Amino acid sequence: MADSDTTLTLDVEKARANFPALQDGYIFADNAGGSQCLRSAAESVADYLLTTNVQLDKPVFILWFTLHSGSHPTHPVSRSARMQPTVRSLIDRSTDTYEAPGADYSVSVASTRRAAEGAAATAELVNAASPDEIAFAASSTMNAENLARALEADVRPGEEIVVTGEHEANAGPWKKLAARRGLALKTWAHTPAPGGAARDNPYAVELAVSALLPLLSAQTRLVAFSACSNILGTLVDVAAVVRAVRAEAARLGARRLEVCVDCVAYAPHRRIDVRAWDVDYCFFSYYKVYGPHVSALYARRAALTGSLQSLAHHFLAVAASAAKLAPGGHGYELPYAAARVLPYLRSLSPAGAGAGALDDAFARVAAHERALLRVLLGFLAGAEARARGVRVVGREEVDEARAPTVSFVVAGERAVRSRDVVAYFDQRGQMGIRYGHFYAYGLVAGLDPPLDPADAVVRISLVHYNTVAEAEALVAVLKEALAVL
């Protein structure tokens, strides 16, 4: 048990009160596929569409300037009250540069400010230098595909990309780019986790830096990996990986090495820090972090100006803006609603909006999640379940490098299909788990002994609003299922 687990507490009931879906007692244990949505986020979607659903005052790539103009306007509002003169002049100059259509009527200005909140809140959440480094898309897969298209002009035939077998969102776009541009593709394979063999668990695997560095060469252009596995639940030390990769690439004389990190399975559990990590690109999905169905992409300013071509209309001068990665824009009600996630996360800390509240909140989340893991892994990795043929897919230890995303199979003489375990839960009702490969097809297909990717693993994925009592209820049903199946 980490020392912090006894000193940091999370008011779980206070957190749960923000989610209408949690009020009827249903146990949501498929959160890695999508969390429940905050009431404030859902209400913001409706409010935007019902009161400010008009074309924006200024184009999306200069929206964030408007956030510095004071309180949010409600229509009707005078021009002077709407915006401070300095910010107004910044926007006017930007408009002259981009020659994009604008409007000054009050509802449009209110809509513009609202839409800008998403990028500003996201920049703070991930510690980006500017909201101008944030783009939105309908999904993380789309964000990664847009990113790969934008990078296409800056890769050279014969250069190399390293991917993993984790979620295809951060592999598929790079595989297609490699095929289009004649690049070599290498896979950072999972290797046995420490202690797995001693516990007779061949499915205890993880990503090890020692398996990554030999893949690098002077031709390496991009390394793409996941900060947290959506099957294994392992949290990667992103900063350590990036340091090692950059040092090795520099030693080998690589022309330009960039790093893209998939944080979809990481963002609900730990704080993203793109500057501390020194990454070039990073994306996550708000609908897995208590918000609406929209994905956010971070692109470092140096990459925006030095690596990426624009996917936007040719007459828009967006060289230094992440808007170049968002062709056609997006539904502005979604970034506006996503901005509700940041104050909610801060509210999990007694510090509230004070300095350090966000880091403190995530520390409390992590401590609570380890309490959930002690219940789940205490059974699944214990003697009773092991004797029944249960094997955890991933590390079995409860520590700071483990998220409460727990996958397992039932093997041996009385093997049980993963779908049958889930079906038993479905019959019991009032709780939801899932089976499958969860789009980490390469990871599942590479496990040995082999698994049927169509059946794959059972996954129970919890987050901070789940209670220890819910984890205990899940274990109770698991025991029943293993006894009768």
C-alpha positions as CSV (number, residue, x, y, z in Angstrom):
1,M,0.0,0.0,0.0
2,A,1.3,3.4,-1.0
3,D,1.9,5.8,2.0
4,S,-0.4,8.3,0.3
5,D,-3.3,5.9,0.4
6,T,-3.7,6.5,4.2
7,T,-3.4,10.3,4.0
8,L,-5.3,11.1,0.9
9,T,-9.0,10.5,0.8
10,L,-11.6,11.1,-1.9
11,D,-15.2,12.1,-1.2
12,V,-16.7,9.6,-3.5
13,E,-20.3,10.3,-2.6
14,K,-19.7,14.0,-3.4
15,A,-18.2,13.0,-6.7
16,R,-21.1,10.6,-7.5
17,A,-23.7,13.4,-7.0
18,N,-22.5,15.0,-10.2
19,F,-23.6,12.0,-12.3
20,P,-27.3,11.4,-12.8
21,A,-26.7,7.9,-14.2
22,L,-25.2,6.8,-10.8
23,Q,-28.2,7.6,-8.8
24,D,-30.2,4.4,-9.4
25,G,-27.6,1.9,-8.1
26,Y,-26.5,0.4,-11.4
27,I,-22.8,-0.5,-11.3
28,F,-21.0,0.9,-14.3
29,A,-17.9,-1.3,-14.7
30,D,-17.2,-0.7,-18.3
31,N,-15.7,2.8,-17.9
32,A,-12.7,2.2,-20.2
33,G,-15.2,2.1,-23.0
34,G,-16.8,5.4,-21.9
35,S,-17.4,7.0,-18.6
36,Q,-20.7,8.5,-17.4
37,C,-21.2,12.1,-18.2
38,L,-21.3,15.0,-15.8
39,R,-24.6,16.7,-15.4
40,S,-22.9,20.0,-16.0
41,A,-21.5,18.8,-19.3
42,A,-24.8,17.4,-20.6
43,E,-26.6,20.6,-19.6
44,S,-24.0,22.7,-21.4
45,V,-24.6,20.8,-24.6
46,A,-28.3,21.6,-24.4
47,D,-27.7,25.2,-23.3
48,Y,-25.3,25.9,-26.2
49,L,-27.7,24.4,-28.8
50,L,-30.8,26.0,-27.4
51,T,-29.4,29.6,-26.8
52,T,-26.2,30.2,-28.7
53,N,-26.4,27.9,-31.8
54,V,-25.2,30.4,-34.4
55,Q,-22.1,30.9,-36.6
56,L,-19.1,32.0,-34.6
57,D,-18.0,35.6,-34.2
58,K,-14.5,34.7,-35.4
59,P,-12.8,31.6,-36.8
60,V,-12.0,28.7,-34.5
61,F,-8.2,29.3,-34.6
62,I,-8.5,32.6,-32.8
63,L,-11.3,31.7,-30.5
64,W,-9.2,31.5,-27.4
65,F,-8.3,35.2,-27.4
66,T,-11.8,35.9,-26.4
67,L,-11.5,34.1,-23.1
68,H,-9.4,37.0,-21.7
69,S,-12.2,39.5,-22.1
70,G,-13.9,38.9,-18.8
71,S,-17.3,37.4,-17.9
72,H,-19.3,35.4,-20.4
73,P,-21.8,37.5,-22.2
74,T,-25.5,36.9,-22.3
75,H,-27.4,38.4,-25.2
76,P,-28.2,41.2,-25.7
77,V,-24.8,42.7,-24.8
78,S,-23.1,45.9,-25.9
79,R,-19.9,45.7,-27.9
80,S,-18.0,47.6,-25.1
81,A,-19.2,45.2,-22.4
82,R,-18.5,42.2,-24.6
83,M,-14.8,42.5,-25.0
84,Q,-11.8,44.4,-23.7
85,P,-10.3,46.8,-26.3
86,T,-6.9,45.0,-26.3
87,V,-8.4,41.6,-27.0
88,R,-10.8,43.2,-29.5
89,S,-7.8,44.6,-31.4
90,L,-6.0,41.3,-31.4
91,I,-9.0,39.6,-32.9
92,D,-9.5,42.3,-35.5
93,R,-5.8,42.0,-36.6
94,S,-6.1,38.3,-36.8
95,T,-9.2,38.6,-38.9
96,D,-7.4,40.9,-41.3
97,T,-4.7,38.3,-41.6
98,Y,-7.0,35.3,-42.2
99,E,-9.6,37.2,-44.2
100,A,-12.2,34.9,-42.7
101,P,-15.9,35.9,-42.1
102,G,-16.9,37.3,-38.8
103,A,-19.8,38.8,-37.0
104,D,-20.4,41.3,-34.2
105,Y,-23.9,40.5,-33.1
106,S,-24.2,39.6,-29.5
107,V,-25.4,36.0,-29.8
108,S,-22.5,35.2,-32.1
109,V,-20.0,36.7,-29.8
110,A,-21.4,34.7,-26.9
111,S,-21.2,31.6,-29.0
112,T,-17.6,32.3,-29.8
113,R,-16.6,32.7,-26.2
114,R,-18.3,29.6,-25.2
115,A,-16.6,27.6,-28.0
116,A,-13.2,29.0,-26.9
117,E,-13.6,27.6,-23.4
118,G,-12.9,24.0,-24.5
119,A,-9.4,24.7,-25.8
120,A,-8.5,26.9,-22.9
121,A,-9.7,24.3,-20.3
122,T,-7.9,21.5,-22.2
123,A,-4.7,23.4,-22.4
124,E,-4.8,23.8,-18.6
125,L,-5.8,20.2,-18.0
126,V,-2.8,18.8,-20.0
127,N,-0.4,21.7,-19.2
128,A,0.0,22.9,-22.7
129,A,1.7,26.2,-23.3
130,S,-1.3,27.7,-25.2
131,P,-4.9,26.9,-26.2
132,D,-3.6,27.4,-29.7
133,E,-1.9,23.9,-29.4
134,I,-5.3,22.2,-28.9
135,A,-7.6,20.8,-31.7
136,F,-10.8,18.8,-31.4
137,A,-12.3,16.0,-33.5
138,A,-15.2,13.5,-33.2
139,S,-12.9,10.8,-31.9
140,S,-9.3,10.1,-31.0
141,T,-9.0,7.8,-34.0
142,M,-10.0,10.8,-36.2
143,N,-7.5,13.1,-34.4
144,A,-4.7,10.6,-35.0
145,E,-5.7,10.2,-38.6
146,N,-5.7,13.9,-39.1
147,L,-2.3,14.2,-37.5
148,A,-0.8,11.5,-39.7
149,R,-2.1,13.2,-42.8
150,A,-0.6,16.5,-41.7
151,L,2.7,14.9,-41.0
152,E,2.9,13.2,-44.4
153,A,4.8,15.9,-46.2
154,D,7.6,15.9,-43.6
155,V,8.5,12.2,-43.7
156,R,11.0,10.7,-46.1
157,P,11.0,7.3,-47.8
158,G,13.0,4.9,-45.8
159,E,12.4,6.6,-42.5
160,E,10.9,4.5,-39.7
161,I,7.9,4.6,-37.4
162,V,7.6,2.6,-34.2
163,V,4.1,1.6,-32.9
164,T,2.7,-0.8,-30.3
165,G,0.0,-3.4,-30.3
166,E,-2.2,-1.2,-28.1
167,H,-5.3,0.6,-29.2
168,E,-5.4,0.9,-33.0
169,A,-6.1,4.6,-32.8
170,N,-2.4,5.3,-32.3
171,A,-1.2,2.5,-34.7
172,G,-3.6,2.4,-37.7
173,P,-3.0,5.9,-38.9
174,W,0.8,5.4,-38.8
175,K,0.6,2.0,-40.5
176,K,-1.3,3.7,-43.4
177,L,1.1,6.6,-43.5
178,A,4.0,4.1,-43.7
179,A,2.3,2.3,-46.6
180,R,1.7,5.6,-48.5
181,R,5.1,7.0,-48.0
182,G,7.4,3.9,-48.1
183,L,8.3,4.0,-44.5
184,A,9.5,1.1,-42.4
185,L,7.2,0.1,-39.6
186,K,8.4,-1.4,-36.4
187,T,6.5,-2.8,-33.4
188,W,7.4,-2.2,-29.8
189,A,6.3,-5.6,-28.5
190,H,5.0,-6.5,-25.1
191,T,7.4,-8.6,-23.0
192,P,6.8,-10.6,-19.8
193,A,6.3,-8.4,-16.7
194,P,8.5,-9.1,-13.7
195,G,7.2,-12.0,-11.6
196,G,4.7,-13.2,-14.2
197,A,6.6,-16.5,-14.9
198,A,7.0,-17.2,-11.2
199,R,3.2,-17.0,-10.8
200,D,2.6,-19.2,-13.9
201,N,0.9,-16.3,-15.7
202,P,2.1,-16.0,-19.4
203,Y,-0.4,-13.2,-19.8
204,A,1.4,-10.9,-17.4
205,V,3.0,-8.6,-20.0
206,E,3.9,-5.0,-20.3
207,L,5.8,-2.5,-22.5
208,A,9.5,-2.3,-21.4
209,V,11.9,0.5,-22.5
210,S,14.6,-2.2,-22.9
211,A,12.5,-3.7,-25.7
212,L,12.0,-0.3,-27.4
213,L,15.5,1.2,-27.6
214,P,17.0,-1.6,-29.9
215,L,14.3,-0.7,-32.4
216,L,15.5,2.9,-32.9
217,S,17.9,3.9,-35.6
218,A,19.1,7.0,-37.4
219,Q,16.0,6.7,-39.6
220,T,13.5,6.8,-36.7
221,R,11.0,9.6,-37.4
222,L,8.2,8.9,-34.9
223,V,7.5,6.7,-31.8
224,A,3.8,6.2,-31.0
225,F,2.7,4.5,-27.9
226,S,0.0,4.5,-25.2
227,A,0.4,6.0,-21.8
228,C,-1.9,3.4,-20.4
229,S,-3.1,0.1,-21.8
230,N,-6.9,-0.2,-22.2
231,I,-6.5,-3.9,-21.6
232,L,-3.5,-4.3,-19.3
233,G,-4.2,-1.3,-17.2
234,T,-0.5,-0.6,-17.0
235,L,0.5,3.1,-16.6
236,V,3.7,3.8,-18.6
237,D,6.3,6.3,-17.2
238,V,5.9,8.5,-20.2
239,A,8.6,11.0,-19.2
240,A,11.2,8.3,-18.7
241,V,10.4,6.7,-22.0
242,V,10.6,10.0,-23.9
243,R,13.9,10.8,-22.2
244,A,15.4,7.5,-23.2
245,V,14.1,7.7,-26.8
246,R,15.3,11.2,-27.4
247,A,18.7,10.4,-25.9
248,E,19.1,7.3,-28.1
249,A,17.8,9.1,-31.2
250,A,20.3,11.9,-30.7
251,R,23.1,9.4,-30.2
252,L,22.2,7.6,-33.5
253,G,21.9,10.9,-35.4
254,A,18.2,10.8,-36.2
255,R,17.1,13.7,-38.5
256,R,13.9,14.5,-36.5
257,L,12.4,12.3,-33.8
258,E,8.9,13.0,-32.6
259,V,6.7,11.3,-30.0
260,C,2.9,10.8,-30.1
261,V,1.2,9.5,-27.0
262,D,-2.3,8.0,-26.8
263,C,-3.7,9.1,-23.4
264,V,-7.3,7.8,-23.9
265,A,-6.9,5.1,-21.2
266,Y,-4.7,7.3,-19.1
267,A,-6.6,10.6,-18.8
268,P,-9.4,9.3,-16.4
269,H,-6.8,8.1,-13.9
270,R,-3.8,10.5,-13.9
271,R,-3.0,14.0,-15.0
272,I,-1.5,14.5,-18.4
273,D,1.5,16.8,-18.4
274,V,2.7,17.4,-22.0
275,R,5.5,19.8,-21.1
276,A,6.9,17.7,-18.3
277,W,6.8,14.7,-20.6
278,D,8.4,16.5,-23.5
279,V,6.0,15.0,-26.1
280,D,5.2,16.4,-29.4
281,Y,1.6,15.1,-29.8
282,C,-0.9,13.7,-27.4
283,F,-4.6,12.9,-27.6
284,F,-7.5,11.7,-25.4
285,S,-11.2,11.4,-25.4
286,Y,-13.4,13.5,-23.2
287,Y,-16.2,11.0,-23.3
288,K,-13.9,8.7,-21.2
289,V,-13.1,11.6,-18.8
290,Y,-16.7,12.4,-17.8
291,G,-17.5,14.7,-20.7
292,P,-19.2,14.6,-24.1
293,H,-18.2,12.5,-27.1
294,V,-15.3,14.6,-28.4
295,S,-11.6,14.1,-28.6
296,A,-8.8,16.6,-27.9
297,L,-5.4,16.6,-29.6
298,Y,-2.3,18.5,-28.3
299,A,0.3,19.5,-30.9
300,R,3.4,21.2,-29.7
301,R,3.9,24.7,-31.3
302,A,7.3,23.7,-32.7
303,A,5.7,20.7,-34.4
304,L,2.8,22.9,-35.7
305,T,5.3,25.3,-37.4
306,G,8.0,22.8,-38.3
307,S,6.5,19.4,-39.1
308,L,2.8,19.6,-40.0
309,Q,1.1,20.8,-43.1
310,S,-2.3,22.4,-42.9
311,L,-5.4,20.3,-43.6
312,A,-7.5,23.5,-43.5
313,H,-8.7,25.6,-46.4
314,H,-5.7,27.0,-48.4
315,F,-6.6,30.6,-47.8
316,L,-6.5,30.3,-44.0
317,A,-3.1,31.2,-42.6
318,V,-3.0,28.7,-39.7
319,A,0.7,27.8,-39.7
320,A,1.1,28.1,-35.9
321,S,-2.3,26.9,-34.8
322,A,-3.7,23.5,-34.1
323,A,-6.7,24.6,-36.3
324,K,-4.6,23.3,-39.2
325,L,-5.4,19.8,-37.9
326,A,-9.2,20.2,-37.7
327,P,-10.5,20.5,-41.3
328,G,-14.1,21.7,-41.4
329,G,-14.3,22.4,-37.7
330,H,-16.5,20.5,-35.2
331,G,-19.6,20.8,-33.2
332,Y,-18.9,23.7,-30.9
333,E,-21.3,22.6,-28.2
334,L,-19.0,19.7,-27.4
335,P,-15.8,21.7,-26.6
336,Y,-18.0,24.0,-24.6
337,A,-19.4,21.1,-22.6
338,A,-15.9,19.5,-22.3
339,A,-14.8,22.6,-20.4
340,R,-17.0,21.5,-17.5
341,V,-14.6,18.6,-16.8
342,L,-11.7,20.8,-15.5
343,P,-13.7,22.5,-12.7
344,Y,-15.2,19.1,-11.8
345,L,-11.8,17.5,-11.4
346,R,-10.6,20.4,-9.3
347,S,-13.6,20.0,-7.1
348,L,-12.3,16.6,-6.1
349,S,-9.6,18.3,-4.0
350,P,-10.3,20.3,-0.8
351,A,-8.1,23.0,-2.4
352,G,-10.9,23.6,-4.9
353,A,-9.7,26.2,-7.4
354,G,-6.5,26.9,-5.5
355,A,-3.0,26.3,-6.6
356,G,-2.2,22.6,-6.9
357,A,-5.8,21.5,-6.7
358,L,-5.7,19.5,-10.0
359,D,-2.6,17.6,-9.0
360,D,-4.0,17.0,-5.5
361,A,-7.3,15.8,-7.0
362,F,-5.5,13.2,-9.2
363,A,-3.5,12.0,-6.3
364,R,-6.7,11.4,-4.4
365,V,-8.2,9.6,-7.4
366,A,-5.1,7.4,-7.6
367,A,-5.3,6.5,-3.9
368,H,-9.0,5.6,-4.2
369,E,-8.4,3.5,-7.3
370,R,-5.8,1.5,-5.5
371,A,-8.4,0.6,-2.9
372,L,-10.7,-0.6,-5.7
373,L,-7.8,-2.6,-7.2
374,R,-7.0,-4.3,-3.9
375,V,-10.5,-5.8,-4.0
376,L,-10.5,-6.8,-7.7
377,L,-6.9,-8.1,-7.9
378,G,-7.1,-9.4,-4.4
379,F,-9.5,-12.0,-5.7
380,L,-8.5,-12.4,-9.4
381,A,-4.8,-12.9,-8.6
382,G,-5.5,-14.9,-5.4
383,A,-5.1,-18.6,-4.8
384,E,-8.9,-19.4,-5.2
385,A,-9.2,-17.8,-8.6
386,R,-5.9,-19.1,-9.8
387,A,-6.8,-22.6,-9.0
388,R,-10.0,-22.1,-11.0
389,G,-7.9,-21.1,-14.1
390,V,-8.2,-17.3,-13.8
391,R,-5.2,-15.5,-15.3
392,V,-5.0,-11.7,-15.1
393,V,-3.9,-10.2,-18.4
394,G,-1.4,-7.7,-17.2
395,R,0.5,-7.0,-14.0
396,E,-1.1,-8.4,-10.9
397,E,0.5,-6.0,-8.4
398,V,-1.4,-3.1,-6.9
399,D,0.8,-0.1,-7.1
400,E,1.2,3.4,-8.6
401,A,1.7,2.0,-12.0
402,R,-1.6,0.2,-12.2
403,A,-5.0,1.7,-13.2
404,P,-8.3,-0.1,-12.2
405,T,-8.7,-1.5,-15.7
406,V,-8.5,-5.2,-15.1
407,S,-8.7,-7.9,-17.8
408,F,-8.6,-11.7,-17.3
409,V,-9.3,-15.0,-18.9
410,V,-10.4,-18.3,-17.5
411,A,-8.2,-21.1,-18.9
412,G,-7.2,-24.6,-18.0
413,E,-9.3,-27.8,-17.8
414,R,-12.5,-25.9,-17.1
415,A,-11.9,-23.0,-19.4
416,V,-14.7,-20.5,-19.9
417,R,-15.3,-18.2,-22.8
418,S,-15.0,-14.6,-22.0
419,R,-18.4,-13.9,-23.5
420,D,-20.0,-16.5,-21.2
421,V,-18.6,-14.8,-18.1
422,V,-20.0,-11.5,-19.3
423,A,-23.4,-13.1,-20.2
424,Y,-23.6,-14.3,-16.6
425,F,-23.3,-10.7,-15.4
426,D,-25.9,-9.6,-17.9
427,Q,-28.3,-12.2,-16.5
428,R,-27.8,-11.0,-13.0
429,G,-28.5,-7.4,-14.1
430,Q,-27.7,-4.1,-12.4
431,M,-24.0,-4.2,-13.4
432,G,-22.2,-4.0,-16.7
433,I,-18.8,-5.4,-17.8
434,R,-17.6,-6.3,-21.3
435,Y,-15.5,-8.7,-23.2
436,G,-13.4,-8.5,-26.5
437,H,-10.2,-7.1,-27.8
438,F,-11.2,-3.5,-27.3
439,Y,-9.4,-2.4,-30.5
440,A,-6.1,-3.5,-29.1
441,Y,-6.1,-6.3,-31.6
442,G,-2.4,-6.5,-32.0
443,L,-1.8,-6.9,-28.3
444,V,-4.5,-9.7,-28.0
445,A,-3.3,-11.4,-31.1
446,G,0.3,-11.5,-29.8
447,L,-0.5,-13.2,-26.5
448,D,0.8,-16.7,-25.9
449,P,-0.9,-19.1,-25.4
450,P,-3.0,-17.7,-28.1
451,L,-6.5,-16.2,-27.5
452,D,-9.3,-15.9,-29.9
453,P,-9.4,-12.2,-30.7
454,A,-13.2,-12.4,-31.1
455,D,-13.6,-13.6,-27.6
456,A,-10.4,-12.2,-26.1
457,V,-10.6,-11.1,-22.5
458,V,-13.1,-10.1,-19.8
459,R,-12.6,-6.5,-18.7
460,I,-13.7,-4.8,-15.6
461,S,-12.8,-1.1,-15.7
462,L,-13.5,1.2,-12.8
463,V,-12.9,4.9,-12.2
464,H,-13.0,7.2,-9.1
465,Y,-16.7,7.3,-8.8
466,N,-17.0,3.6,-8.3
467,T,-17.1,2.5,-4.7
468,V,-15.3,-0.2,-2.8
469,A,-18.8,-1.7,-2.1
470,E,-19.3,-1.9,-5.9
471,A,-16.0,-3.6,-6.4
472,E,-16.9,-6.2,-3.7
473,A,-20.3,-6.8,-5.4
474,L,-18.5,-7.4,-8.7
475,V,-16.2,-10.0,-7.0
476,A,-19.2,-11.7,-5.4
477,V,-20.8,-12.2,-8.8
478,L,-17.5,-13.3,-10.3
479,K,-17.2,-16.0,-7.6
480,E,-20.7,-17.2,-8.5
481,A,-19.9,-17.3,-12.2
482,L,-16.7,-19.2,-11.8
483,A,-18.6,-21.8,-9.6
484,V,-21.3,-22.5,-12.1
485,L,-19.7,-22.0,-15.5
